[in-house]
Amino acid sequence: MPKNRKLNRPVILGIVGDSGAGKTTLAQGIASILGPSRVTMICTDDYHRYSREERALSGVSALDPKGNYMDIMEQHIQLLRAGRPILKPVYNHTNGTLDAPEYVEPGEYMIVEGLLGYSTRAMRDCYDVKLYLEPQEELRAAWKMQRDVSKRGYTADEVRRQIEKRLRDGITFIRPQRTFADLVLSFRHPVASSLGEPEEDDKDTASYLNARHTLRPTLPHPDLTPIVEGSKNGIRLELARDIDGKPVDVLEIEGDVDDKRAKAMEDLLWNLIPEANHLRSNLGQYMDASQETRMSHPLALSQLLITYHLVKAAMGHYAI
């Protein structure tokens, strides 16, 4: 990114979604494109008011604003947007305890991800780009199971009980935030694939998942006409109605899109942000359940589309 950036404050991306929706994975991928030294990431889940043990006793879930320091979360996001450091609380996801706070300075880019990042108007006004993740529910449950068992010390039965117990809070507190997003991204199983059914072991990997982007007119989205014109499969762009009935563009990237068409969309997006061409890198990489590195075109193009908006914001195109 050139030194004469038009903005004199951090560019902030918000990523909100339910537990296990893939927020951290997507955030890390975008940070790797922009360059880790330029990006500061924070998780709003660090603002939990209670430890895991205290939540179990009180019955207040981590998804409930009452179980979080919402006022401090709001204040800290405002400070970061102003370019000022914060002393951020730390929630230890491994053992469920509240650890010592850490000193955080804003980077050139900020990624703020978590459960409740769009809960107040003051917080929403701080973001340059707002993304909401809503993967197919069975995928979210599978991803949450994999993460919580392998990284957070839960048993499979505990995760299943937690998913069931938190369902109402997810509907009440998390899903309403969808309405405030500029982009809604949903990964889901394809209804049918031109490559045929994937092998059983691969059905839940990102390599075979479609990415569906709901593009709201709150941001000027890139012109993808050269890629989607005449396209019958792989990448499609359609005018549709959102769940609230408002008109939106819907971009569908199929899991089996061929390399040539995916490369064409990637090149188009990079050409629209020539000031960031030095950031070109391997996109769409992720670790599967066996900890092997794999690649997904829908994930890669999703990362790049979001990066496009951040670069445009950094150049002052989306001044707020």
N, C-alpha and C positions, 0 to 999 in steps of 0.2 A: 504494500500500500504506500503511495507517495507520501512524502512528509507534509505536504501542504494540504492536509485534510481540512475540509470545510467545517467540520464539527470540532468544537473545542471541549468536548466531553465524551465519555465512553458511549459506544453504540451498544444497546441492550436488547438481547433476544430473550423472550420469555418462552419457556416450555412447560406446559401444564398437562396433567393427565392422571389417571388413577394409578394406584400402586401396581407396578409391574408392566406399565404401558410401554416401556422402552425409552424413557426420558433421558436417563444418564447415558445410555449407549448412543443415542442420537447426538446428544450434547458433546460427547467425547469425539465423535466423528467430525462434527463441524469444527470443533476446536483444532483438530489435527489438520484441517484444510487451511484455516486462517493462520495457524502457527501457534503452538502452545505458549510461546513467550508473549504473544499479543493478547491472549485470552485469559480472563479470570472467570472461573465458574464457582457459583455458590448454589447450595440446595436449600430451598425454603423449609424442608423437613427438619433442618437443624433448629428450627424455632419451636420444636415441641416443648410444651410446658411440663410434661410429665415423663418419667422414665417408663420403660415397658412394664415393670412391676407395678408402678403406681396406676398406669392405665388399666391394668387387669383388675385392680382393686376398685377403681372408681367407675369403670364401665364406659369411660369417655375415650373414644377412638382417636387415633392420630389424624383421621380425616375430618374431624369436627373442629371448626375454628376455636371452640371453647378449650380445646386441648393444645392450643398453640398461642404463642405471644404474637398476635397479629399486629399490635401497635408497634412493636419493636421491628418486626419484619418490614412493615410499611416504611418506618423511619429509615431503616438501613438501606432499602432500595432507593429511596429518595437521595440519601447521602451519596451512594455510589454513582447515581446518575449525575450528581453535581461534581463528581471527581474526587470525593473525599473518602478517606479510609473508614473502616468500621471494626469494631471488636465483635466478631460474629460468634454466637453460641455454636456448640458442636454436639450433635446427637450421634452417639455411637451405635450404628446399626448392627454391629456384631453382637454386642451384649445388652443393648437396649438401655444404656445409661447416658446421663448428661455429663459430658466431659468438659474440660477447661476450654474457655473460648479462645479463638485465634484471631490474630490481626490480619485484616484483608485490605489490600489496596486495589482500587479498580484498574483494570487493564484497558487497552485500547478498545477491546471488545469485552462485553460481559455476557455470560449466559447464566440466567437465573431459572433453575428448573425445580419442580416440586409439585406438591399436591394442591396448594392453595394460593398460587402466585397472582391470580386475577380476582381475588376475593373482594378487594375494595377499589373504588374509583381512583384513589390516590396512587395505588400500586399500578393499576392499569395505565395510568397516564405517564408512567416512567419508561415504558417499553417502546422501542422503535419498531419491533416486529413481534407479534404474538402468535405462537403456535400452540395448537391443542392436539394431543395424541389420543386417538380412540381406536386401538386395534380391535379386531374381532374378539369378542369376549373369551372364547375358548383359547385363543392365542395368549391373551393377557394372563389368564389363569395358569397356562402352561409356563409362560415366562416367569411369572411370580413364583411358581413352585420351584423351578430350576434355580432361581436366584436365592430364595429364602432358605432352601435346604442346603445348597452348596456354599453359600457365603454368610448366612445370618444365623445359622445354628438351629433352625426350626426342623421339626419332623414333618413328614408329608401330611400326617393327620392334623397337626397344628395349623399348617398352611390352609388346608381345606376348611377347617373350622373358622379361621380368620376371614377367608374370602366370603363365606356365608354370613358371618356376623357383621361384616363391614358393608354388605351389599346396600343396605338402606342408606348409610352415610354417604356412600359413593353417589347414589342417585340424588341425595339431598344437597350435598356440599360440593362435589367435584364436577359432575356433569353440567350443572348450570353455567359453569365458567366457559363452556364451549362457545357460547354465544358471543363472547368478547374477542375471540381469536380472529386474526387476519387469514390464517390458513388452518385448516383441519386436516390432519394426516391420519389415514387409516390403513394399516396393513391387514390383509385378509387372505384366506385361501381362495385360489381361483376356482370359478365355477367349472371351467373346462380349460384345458391347456392344449395348444397345438403340438406340444411335445409329448402328449399323453400323460397318464398319471405318474407322479413321482414315486420312487421307491418308498416303502413304508418308513424307513429310517429318516427320510428326507422331508416328510410331509410338513413338519413343523419348523423347518429351517427357513431363514429369510430368502434363500435362493429361489424358492418356489412361491413366494408370496407376492400378490399384487399390492401396489401402493396406490391409494386413491386420495387425491388432493382436492379438497374443497377450497376454491380460491375466491375469497370475498373481495368486493370492490373497495375495501378500506386501504388496499395497497395497489399501486400500479404494477400489475404482473407482466412478465416478459411476453412478447409476441412469439408464440410457438407455432404460428401458422405454417412456416416452411417445413416443419417436421410432421405436423399432423394432417396436412392436406393430403387427401387421397389415401390416408392410412386406414386399413381395415383391421389391423391387429397390432399389438405391441404397445403403441402409445396413442391415446385418443383424448380429445378435448371436446367437451360438450357443454352446452348451456342447460342448466337444470334448476330445480328449486331445492333450496335447503329445507331442513326440517321445520323451520319457522315460516316456510312459504316464500322467502325472499329469493330473487334470482342470483345465481352464482355460476361460475365456471367450474367444471369438474374435470380434472386431469387424471386419467387412469394410465398407470404404467404396469404392464403385465410382467409377471415373474419370468416368463419365457421370451421376453422381447429379445430379438436377435442383436448380436454385437454391433452390427452396422448401424441399425436404427438408434440404439442407445448411444453410440459414439457420435452420431449426428446431433442428437439433442445436447449431449455434453459439450460439443464444439460450439453449438449455437449459443449456449449460455455463457461459456467462457468468452466468446467474441463480443457479447453484450457488456462485459465488464473487463475491457482490455487493461484497465489499470491494475487488475488483480491476476493477470495471466501468470505472473511469477509464482502464484500459489498453486498452480496445477500439481496434482498429486494423485496417488492411487486412492480412488474413492470406493465406498461401499464395502469395505472390509469389516468383518466381524468374527467373533469367536463362537463356534457352535458348542453344543453340549459336551463334546469330547475335547474341547479346547483347541480345536484345529481352526486355522484361519481360512475363511471362505469369503466369497464375493457375491454381491447381489446388485444387479443393475437398478432395480427400483430403489434400493437403499441409496446407492451412489447418486442417482439423479435427484432424489429427495434431498440429500445433503447439499448438493450443488444448487438446487433451486432456493433453498433457505440461505445459503451463502451469498447468492446473487442479491437477495434483498438486503442482507447486512452490508454488503459492499456499497450498494446504492445509498443506503442510509448514511454510511460513513462519508460519502461524497456530498452529503447535504441534500439529497434528492427527496428525502422523506422527513423534512424538518417538522418537529412537533414542539 
